[in-house]
Amino acid sequence: MAASKHLKPALFGAALAAAIPLIAHYEGLRTETYLDAVGVLTVCYGHTKNVKPGDTYTVEQCEEKLVADIMSHAADLRACTPSFDSLDAGQKAALVSWTYNIGASAACGSTLVRKLNAGEDGWCDELLRWRYARVVELPGLIKRREEEHRFCTGVSV
Protein backbone atom coordinates (compact mmCIF):
# COMPACT_ATOMS: atom_id res chain seq x y z
CA MET A 1 0.00 0.00 0.00
CA ALA A 2 1.47 3.32 -1.00
CA ALA A 3 1.46 6.00 1.64
CA SER A 4 -1.03 8.71 0.86
CA LYS A 5 -2.12 11.95 2.42
CA HIS A 6 -4.96 10.04 4.12
CA LEU A 7 -2.66 7.78 6.11
CA LYS A 8 -1.01 9.74 8.86
CA PRO A 9 0.77 7.11 10.95
CA ALA A 10 2.43 9.69 13.17
CA LEU A 11 -1.00 10.54 14.54
CA PHE A 12 -1.28 7.20 16.27
CA GLY A 13 2.24 6.46 17.27
CA ALA A 14 4.71 3.84 16.19
CA ALA A 15 2.63 0.83 17.20
CA LEU A 16 -0.46 1.67 15.24
CA ALA A 17 1.64 2.99 12.36
CA ALA A 18 3.33 -0.43 12.22
CA ALA A 19 -0.09 -2.10 12.19
CA ILE A 20 -1.16 -0.28 8.99
CA PRO A 21 1.12 -2.10 6.50
CA LEU A 22 0.80 -5.38 8.41
CA ILE A 23 -2.98 -5.33 8.23
CA ALA A 24 -3.09 -3.91 4.70
CA HIS A 25 -0.78 -6.67 3.46
CA TYR A 26 -2.78 -9.53 4.90
CA GLU A 27 -6.24 -8.12 4.29
CA GLY A 28 -5.51 -6.90 0.76
CA LEU A 29 -7.32 -4.07 -0.98
CA ARG A 30 -10.58 -4.63 -2.84
CA THR A 31 -12.60 -1.55 -3.68
CA GLU A 32 -15.76 -3.55 -4.46
CA THR A 33 -17.64 -5.76 -2.02
CA TYR A 34 -16.83 -9.46 -1.84
CA LEU A 35 -17.42 -12.42 0.44
CA ASP A 36 -14.42 -13.26 2.59
CA ALA A 37 -13.18 -16.77 3.35
CA VAL A 38 -16.03 -17.38 5.81
CA GLY A 39 -18.77 -15.67 3.80
CA VAL A 40 -18.81 -12.24 5.42
CA LEU A 41 -19.56 -9.32 3.10
CA THR A 42 -16.36 -7.26 3.04
CA VAL A 43 -14.79 -4.31 1.22
CA CYS A 44 -11.51 -2.38 1.19
CA TYR A 45 -8.95 -3.75 3.67
CA GLY A 46 -11.21 -6.28 5.38
CA HIS A 47 -13.84 -3.72 6.39
CA THR A 48 -17.13 -5.41 7.35
CA LYS A 49 -19.22 -2.83 9.22
CA ASN A 50 -22.37 -1.67 7.39
CA VAL A 51 -21.21 -3.16 4.07
CA LYS A 52 -23.91 -3.69 1.47
CA PRO A 53 -23.76 -5.70 -1.76
CA GLY A 54 -22.51 -3.55 -4.62
CA ASP A 55 -20.72 -0.98 -2.43
CA THR A 56 -17.62 0.49 -4.06
CA TYR A 57 -14.99 2.82 -2.65
CA THR A 58 -11.95 4.70 -3.86
CA VAL A 59 -8.50 3.75 -2.62
CA GLU A 60 -8.49 6.90 -0.49
CA GLN A 61 -11.84 5.99 1.08
CA CYS A 62 -10.53 2.50 1.80
CA GLU A 63 -7.43 3.94 3.47
CA GLU A 64 -9.65 6.15 5.64
CA LYS A 65 -11.72 3.11 6.63
CA LEU A 66 -8.54 1.19 7.46
CA VAL A 67 -7.30 3.94 9.78
CA ALA A 68 -10.70 4.29 11.46
CA ASP A 69 -10.99 0.52 11.90
CA ILE A 70 -7.48 0.29 13.38
CA MET A 71 -8.27 3.08 15.84
CA SER A 72 -11.53 1.37 16.80
CA HIS A 73 -9.83 -1.97 17.39
CA ALA A 74 -7.08 -0.33 19.44
CA ALA A 75 -9.76 1.33 21.59
CA ASP A 76 -11.51 -2.02 22.05
CA LEU A 77 -8.21 -3.59 23.17
CA ARG A 78 -7.58 -0.76 25.62
CA ALA A 79 -11.00 -1.41 27.14
CA CYS A 80 -10.36 -5.10 27.81
CA THR A 81 -6.59 -5.01 28.32
CA PRO A 82 -5.58 -2.53 31.03
CA SER A 83 -1.88 -2.99 30.25
CA PHE A 84 -2.29 -2.26 26.50
CA ASP A 85 -0.68 1.18 26.69
CA SER A 86 2.36 -0.21 28.53
CA LEU A 87 3.12 -2.79 25.83
CA ASP A 88 5.90 -2.18 23.34
CA ALA A 89 5.14 -1.05 19.79
CA GLY A 90 5.53 -4.52 18.28
CA GLN A 91 3.20 -6.10 20.82
CA LYS A 92 0.57 -3.43 20.22
CA ALA A 93 0.83 -3.77 16.44
CA ALA A 94 0.49 -7.56 16.69
CA LEU A 95 -2.54 -7.34 18.97
CA VAL A 96 -4.27 -4.74 16.82
CA SER A 97 -3.67 -6.78 13.65
CA TRP A 98 -4.97 -9.93 15.32
CA THR A 99 -8.02 -8.15 16.72
CA TYR A 100 -8.70 -6.52 13.36
CA ASN A 101 -8.84 -10.00 11.86
CA ILE A 102 -10.85 -11.87 14.51
CA GLY A 103 -12.95 -9.09 16.01
CA ALA A 104 -12.87 -7.40 19.39
CA SER A 105 -15.37 -9.72 21.02
CA ALA A 106 -13.32 -12.82 20.21
CA ALA A 107 -10.08 -11.08 21.16
CA CYS A 108 -11.30 -9.74 24.47
CA GLY A 109 -12.77 -13.12 25.42
CA SER A 110 -9.65 -15.06 24.45
CA THR A 111 -7.09 -17.01 26.44
CA LEU A 112 -4.46 -14.66 25.00
CA VAL A 113 -6.05 -11.60 26.64
CA ARG A 114 -6.69 -13.54 29.85
CA LYS A 115 -3.00 -14.50 30.02
CA LEU A 116 -1.87 -10.97 29.16
CA ASN A 117 -4.13 -9.47 31.81
CA ALA A 118 -2.86 -12.00 34.37
CA GLY A 119 0.75 -11.06 33.58
CA GLU A 120 1.58 -14.57 32.37
CA ASP A 121 4.65 -15.14 30.21
CA GLY A 122 4.16 -16.58 26.76
CA TRP A 123 0.92 -14.79 25.95
CA CYS A 124 2.30 -13.88 22.50
CA ASP A 125 2.45 -17.60 21.70
CA GLU A 126 -1.35 -17.70 21.85
CA LEU A 127 -1.41 -15.81 18.53
CA LEU A 128 -0.19 -18.94 16.76
CA ARG A 129 -3.35 -20.82 17.75
CA TRP A 130 -5.60 -18.47 15.73
CA ARG A 131 -5.02 -19.98 12.29
CA TYR A 132 -8.49 -21.28 11.50
CA ALA A 133 -11.44 -19.74 9.69
CA ARG A 134 -14.37 -21.62 11.12
CA VAL A 135 -12.79 -25.09 11.28
CA VAL A 136 -10.50 -24.80 8.27
CA GLU A 137 -6.80 -24.10 8.78
CA LEU A 138 -5.82 -21.45 6.22
CA PRO A 139 -2.24 -20.98 4.95
CA GLY A 140 -2.75 -17.19 4.86
CA LEU A 141 -3.75 -17.15 8.52
CA ILE A 142 -0.73 -19.28 9.44
CA LYS A 143 1.58 -16.75 7.75
CA ARG A 144 -0.24 -13.80 9.30
CA ARG A 145 -0.08 -15.26 12.81
CA GLU A 146 3.61 -16.08 12.41
CA GLU A 147 4.31 -12.48 11.43
CA GLU A 148 2.15 -11.12 14.26
CA HIS A 149 4.05 -13.44 16.62
CA ARG A 150 7.37 -12.01 15.37
CA PHE A 151 6.08 -8.49 16.00
CA CYS A 152 4.86 -9.52 19.45
CA THR A 153 8.03 -11.28 20.58
CA GLY A 154 10.49 -9.03 18.78
CA VAL A 155 12.04 -12.08 17.15
CA SER A 156 12.95 -11.52 13.50
CA VAL A 157 13.22 -14.23 10.90
DRENDO-1510 file (C-alpha; in Angstrom, 1 decimal, always signed):
<recs>
REC; n; res; u; v; w
REC; 1; MET; +0.0; +0.0; +0.0 .
REC; 2; ALA; +1.5; +3.3; -1.0 .
REC; 3; ALA; +1.5; +6.0; +1.6 .
REC; 4; SER; -1.0; +8.7; +0.9 .
REC; 5; LYS; -2.1; +12.0; +2.4 .
REC; 6; HIS; -5.0; +10.0; +4.1 .
REC; 7; LEU; -2.7; +7.8; +6.1 .
REC; 8; LYS; -1.0; +9.7; +8.9 .
REC; 9; PRO; +0.8; +7.1; +10.9 .
REC; 10; ALA; +2.4; +9.7; +13.2 .
REC; 11; LEU; -1.0; +10.5; +14.5 .
REC; 12; PHE; -1.3; +7.2; +16.3 .
REC; 13; GLY; +2.2; +6.5; +17.3 .
REC; 14; ALA; +4.7; +3.8; +16.2 .
REC; 15; ALA; +2.6; +0.8; +17.2 .
REC; 16; LEU; -0.5; +1.7; +15.2 .
REC; 17; ALA; +1.6; +3.0; +12.4 .
REC; 18; ALA; +3.3; -0.4; +12.2 .
REC; 19; ALA; -0.1; -2.1; +12.2 .
REC; 20; ILE; -1.2; -0.3; +9.0 .
REC; 21; PRO; +1.1; -2.1; +6.5 .
REC; 22; LEU; +0.8; -5.4; +8.4 .
REC; 23; ILE; -3.0; -5.3; +8.2 .
REC; 24; ALA; -3.1; -3.9; +4.7 .
REC; 25; HIS; -0.8; -6.7; +3.5 .
REC; 26; TYR; -2.8; -9.5; +4.9 .
REC; 27; GLU; -6.2; -8.1; +4.3 .
REC; 28; GLY; -5.5; -6.9; +0.8 .
REC; 29; LEU; -7.3; -4.1; -1.0 .
REC; 30; ARG; -10.6; -4.6; -2.8 .
REC; 31; THR; -12.6; -1.5; -3.7 .
REC; 32; GLU; -15.8; -3.5; -4.5 .
REC; 33; THR; -17.6; -5.8; -2.0 .
REC; 34; TYR; -16.8; -9.5; -1.8 .
REC; 35; LEU; -17.4; -12.4; +0.4 .
REC; 36; ASP; -14.4; -13.3; +2.6 .
REC; 37; ALA; -13.2; -16.8; +3.3 .
REC; 38; VAL; -16.0; -17.4; +5.8 .
REC; 39; GLY; -18.8; -15.7; +3.8 .
REC; 40; VAL; -18.8; -12.2; +5.4 .
REC; 41; LEU; -19.6; -9.3; +3.1 .
REC; 42; THR; -16.4; -7.3; +3.0 .
REC; 43; VAL; -14.8; -4.3; +1.2 .
REC; 44; CYS; -11.5; -2.4; +1.2 .
REC; 45; TYR; -9.0; -3.7; +3.7 .
REC; 46; GLY; -11.2; -6.3; +5.4 .
REC; 47; HIS; -13.8; -3.7; +6.4 .
REC; 48; THR; -17.1; -5.4; +7.3 .
REC; 49; LYS; -19.2; -2.8; +9.2 .
REC; 50; ASN; -22.4; -1.7; +7.4 .
REC; 51; VAL; -21.2; -3.2; +4.1 .
REC; 52; LYS; -23.9; -3.7; +1.5 .
REC; 53; PRO; -23.8; -5.7; -1.8 .
REC; 54; GLY; -22.5; -3.5; -4.6 .
REC; 55; ASP; -20.7; -1.0; -2.4 .
REC; 56; THR; -17.6; +0.5; -4.1 .
REC; 57; TYR; -15.0; +2.8; -2.6 .
REC; 58; THR; -12.0; +4.7; -3.9 .
REC; 59; VAL; -8.5; +3.7; -2.6 .
REC; 60; GLU; -8.5; +6.9; -0.5 .
REC; 61; GLN; -11.8; +6.0; +1.1 .
REC; 62; CYS; -10.5; +2.5; +1.8 .
REC; 63; GLU; -7.4; +3.9; +3.5 .
REC; 64; GLU; -9.7; +6.1; +5.6 .
REC; 65; LYS; -11.7; +3.1; +6.6 .
REC; 66; LEU; -8.5; +1.2; +7.5 .
REC; 67; VAL; -7.3; +3.9; +9.8 .
REC; 68; ALA; -10.7; +4.3; +11.5 .
REC; 69; ASP; -11.0; +0.5; +11.9 .
REC; 70; ILE; -7.5; +0.3; +13.4 .
REC; 71; MET; -8.3; +3.1; +15.8 .
REC; 72; SER; -11.5; +1.4; +16.8 .
REC; 73; HIS; -9.8; -2.0; +17.4 .
REC; 74; ALA; -7.1; -0.3; +19.4 .
REC; 75; ALA; -9.8; +1.3; +21.6 .
REC; 76; ASP; -11.5; -2.0; +22.1 .
REC; 77; LEU; -8.2; -3.6; +23.2 .
REC; 78; ARG; -7.6; -0.8; +25.6 .
REC; 79; ALA; -11.0; -1.4; +27.1 .
REC; 80; CYS; -10.4; -5.1; +27.8 .
REC; 81; THR; -6.6; -5.0; +28.3 .
REC; 82; PRO; -5.6; -2.5; +31.0 .
REC; 83; SER; -1.9; -3.0; +30.3 .
REC; 84; PHE; -2.3; -2.3; +26.5 .
REC; 85; ASP; -0.7; +1.2; +26.7 .
REC; 86; SER; +2.4; -0.2; +28.5 .
REC; 87; LEU; +3.1; -2.8; +25.8 .
REC; 88; ASP; +5.9; -2.2; +23.3 .
REC; 89; ALA; +5.1; -1.0; +19.8 .
REC; 90; GLY; +5.5; -4.5; +18.3 .
REC; 91; GLN; +3.2; -6.1; +20.8 .
REC; 92; LYS; +0.6; -3.4; +20.2 .
REC; 93; ALA; +0.8; -3.8; +16.4 .
REC; 94; ALA; +0.5; -7.6; +16.7 .
REC; 95; LEU; -2.5; -7.3; +19.0 .
REC; 96; VAL; -4.3; -4.7; +16.8 .
REC; 97; SER; -3.7; -6.8; +13.6 .
REC; 98; TRP; -5.0; -9.9; +15.3 .
REC; 99; THR; -8.0; -8.1; +16.7 .
REC; 100; TYR; -8.7; -6.5; +13.4 .
REC; 101; ASN; -8.8; -10.0; +11.9 .
REC; 102; ILE; -10.9; -11.9; +14.5 .
REC; 103; GLY; -12.9; -9.1; +16.0 .
REC; 104; ALA; -12.9; -7.4; +19.4 .
REC; 105; SER; -15.4; -9.7; +21.0 .
REC; 106; ALA; -13.3; -12.8; +20.2 .
REC; 107; ALA; -10.1; -11.1; +21.2 .
REC; 108; CYS; -11.3; -9.7; +24.5 .
REC; 109; GLY; -12.8; -13.1; +25.4 .
REC; 110; SER; -9.7; -15.1; +24.5 .
REC; 111; THR; -7.1; -17.0; +26.4 .
REC; 112; LEU; -4.5; -14.7; +25.0 .
REC; 113; VAL; -6.0; -11.6; +26.6 .
REC; 114; ARG; -6.7; -13.5; +29.9 .
REC; 115; LYS; -3.0; -14.5; +30.0 .
REC; 116; LEU; -1.9; -11.0; +29.2 .
REC; 117; ASN; -4.1; -9.5; +31.8 .
REC; 118; ALA; -2.9; -12.0; +34.4 .
REC; 119; GLY; +0.8; -11.1; +33.6 .
REC; 120; GLU; +1.6; -14.6; +32.4 .
REC; 121; ASP; +4.7; -15.1; +30.2 .
REC; 122; GLY; +4.2; -16.6; +26.8 .
REC; 123; TRP; +0.9; -14.8; +26.0 .
REC; 124; CYS; +2.3; -13.9; +22.5 .
REC; 125; ASP; +2.5; -17.6; +21.7 .
REC; 126; GLU; -1.4; -17.7; +21.8 .
REC; 127; LEU; -1.4; -15.8; +18.5 .
REC; 128; LEU; -0.2; -18.9; +16.8 .
REC; 129; ARG; -3.3; -20.8; +17.8 .
REC; 130; TRP; -5.6; -18.5; +15.7 .
REC; 131; ARG; -5.0; -20.0; +12.3 .
REC; 132; TYR; -8.5; -21.3; +11.5 .
REC; 133; ALA; -11.4; -19.7; +9.7 .
REC; 134; ARG; -14.4; -21.6; +11.1 .
REC; 135; VAL; -12.8; -25.1; +11.3 .
REC; 136; VAL; -10.5; -24.8; +8.3 .
REC; 137; GLU; -6.8; -24.1; +8.8 .
REC; 138; LEU; -5.8; -21.5; +6.2 .
REC; 139; PRO; -2.2; -21.0; +5.0 .
REC; 140; GLY; -2.8; -17.2; +4.9 .
REC; 141; LEU; -3.7; -17.2; +8.5 .
REC; 142; ILE; -0.7; -19.3; +9.4 .
REC; 143; LYS; +1.6; -16.8; +7.8 .
REC; 144; ARG; -0.2; -13.8; +9.3 .
REC; 145; ARG; -0.1; -15.3; +12.8 .
REC; 146; GLU; +3.6; -16.1; +12.4 .
REC; 147; GLU; +4.3; -12.5; +11.4 .
REC; 148; GLU; +2.2; -11.1; +14.3 .
REC; 149; HIS; +4.0; -13.4; +16.6 .
REC; 150; ARG; +7.4; -12.0; +15.4 .
REC; 151; PHE; +6.1; -8.5; +16.0 .
REC; 152; CYS; +4.9; -9.5; +19.5 .
REC; 153; THR; +8.0; -11.3; +20.6 .
REC; 154; GLY; +10.5; -9.0; +18.8 .
REC; 155; VAL; +12.0; -12.1; +17.1 .
REC; 156; SER; +12.9; -11.5; +13.5 .
REC; 157; VAL; +13.2; -14.2; +10.9 .
</recs>
